[in-house]
Amino acid sequence: MFKIRNFNPKDADRCEQILLLNDQLPCPEIDGKEAMKRVYKRQGRYFLVAEENGFVIGLTRGTYDGSRALLWELSVDPNYQSKGVGKGLMKELLTKFKEDGAPTVSVTSLEKSREYYVKHGFEELPIKFMLANIDKVMKKL
C-alpha cells in the first residue's frame, strides 16, 4: 500500500525519472529536478509524492492563489499505474485546495493525458496555454 506525503528535495532525482518514464518532461527548466527544488522553497504550493516502502512511485504539484486552483502535474511510475496512485495523489491535492477554499480546479495536461482528466470530471476550456522565456519577453517590452 502506498502513502502520500510532502515532497522533499531528496525526491527530485526520482521524481524527474518518473516524468521521463511518462514522456512528461518537455521543458526540464520548468519541471525538472532543479525546478522541483525551487517549487519546494516557494509559498502557495503543494508538492506531494506517493511512496511505497520508501520508494517514490508518483508525484503531483499544484497551486492555489485565492482565486484559481491549478493542478500543474500528476505523474505515476508506469509500473504503478492503474493501482489508484494517481487517484490518491489527486484526491489529496484536491482536499488541500478545498480546505483552502478553492471552489474549482483547473489542470494543465498533455494531449495523451486528456482522457484521464475528462474521465475524472474535467472539461476542456477554449483557452490556449502559452510559454515564453522571460528574458525574450522582456526584450520585446
N, C-alpha and C positions, 0 to 999 in steps of 0.2 A: 504494500500500500504506500502511496506517495504522500508527502506532506508539502504544504506550501508555506514559504517563509519569505522574508525580505531579502532582496539581493545584497550580496556582499562583494566588494571589489575582487576578492579572490575567485569569484564565479565567472569573471569576464571571459577568460580563455574558453571555458566550456560553453558558455552562452554563445560566443561567437561561432564556435564549432557547430552548435545546433542550427544557427541561422544558415551557415554554409551547407549543411546537410539538406536543408529545405530550399536551397536557392533563394534565400531571403536576405542576401547581403549585397544588393546592387550598389550601395553607397557606404563603404566602410567608414568614411569620415563622419557619417551621421549615425550609423547603427553598430559600428564595430566596437571592439573591446575598449579602446580609448574613449570613445563616445559614451559607452556604458559607465565608465568611471566618472565622467563629467556629470551624467544624469544623476548618479548616486549622490553627488555633492549638492545638488540643487534642491530648492524648496518646491512644493506643489506637485510633486511627482510620486508616482507609485512604481516600484520596480520589484516584481515578485518572481521567485523561481519555485519550481516544483522539484523535489528531490526524492529519491528512493534509496534507502540505505546509504545516505551521504553523497549520492551521485546525482548531479543536476540533470534533469530529463526534460525540462521545459522552462519557458520564461514568458513574462508579459510585462509591458510597460504602458503607463497611462498617465494623463494629467487632467486636473480639473482646476479651472481658474475662477470659479464662482459663476461662470456663465456656460462654459462648454466643457463637457467631459469627453475626453478623447482616448480611445484605446489605440495606441500607436503601433503596438506589436504584440503578436502572440505566436509562439513557435514551440513545437514539441519534437523531440528527437524521433525520427521515423520509426525506430524500434519500439516506441512507447505510444504511438498514435492509435486512436480508436480504443483507448482504455480509460477515457474520462479525464485525462490530464488537462487537455485544452479547456474542457468544460469547467473543471475545477479551478484553473487559473482565472478564467473569465469570470466565474461566479465570485471569486474572492475579490477581484478588482472592482466589479460592479457593486459589490457590497460596500466597499470603501467609498466609491463615488456616491452611492445612495446615502450613506452616513454623513457625507459632506453636504448633502442637499441637492445633488445633481438630479434633475428631472429626466434628462435624456442622455444618451451616449452615442458618439459617432465612432467610426473605425476607419483607419487607413488600411487598405488591403491590396495585395497583388491580385491580378485578374484570376490566377489559379486558385486563390482562396475565397473568391467571391461567393460561391455556392455555400461554403461553410457558414459564412456570416448570414446569408439570406435564410438558410435553414434555421438559424437561431434568432430570427426576427428582425434583422437589419434590412432596411430598404435603401435602394440607390437614390442618390440626390443628383440633381442636374448641375453639379459643380465639377471643377477641374482642380486638382491639386498640382501646384507648381513648385519648382525648386530652382534656386539660383545660388551661386557663390556670393557671399556678402560683399566682398571687395569688388566684384564685377558690377553689382548693382550700384554700389556707392560711387563708382567712377562715372556712371551714367546719370547720376543725380545732380 
